[in-house]
């Protein structure tokens, strides 16, 4: 397994729309393992392949406190949404920033699991918010897109400044 480099906003590669996964094989399962290792090490509760510059429709998530509920969604499609919730979201690609975002409280999703089996599942609460957040990544969207232009620019400037300072050190 390997810890992969996570792209950070405003990297334009984060805006790439991911392609469907054509084949679930050993190479894809290795990528899934690497995504989990990267997510847990960060630490985070979700990670889309787009965030590590692999533009395939694949995401992993685990909102459990003890990392015992890993979820793999390949080619996820939201079939239905209902209710609303406002949660404070952060993002491994937007480190250090947390903002409130409104999303559906319940979602029904169709996807392939780690073995390539078609699954339809319902998610609610934090897991529903996480899955929606990660699907946004697969569509080239970030949680900062839900914020005002002023907030988005403030975050962008701060991350670019932090990156310049790190380059000097």
Secondary structure, 3 states (H helix, E strand, C coil): CCCCCCCCCCCHHHHCCCECCCCCCHHHHHHHHHHHHHHHHHCCCEEEHHHHCCCECEEEECCCCCCCCCEEEEEEEEEEEECCEEEEEEECCEEEEEEEEEECCEEEEEEECCCCCEEEEEEEHHHHHHHHHHHHHHCCCCHHHHCCHHHHHHHHHHHHHHHHHHHHC
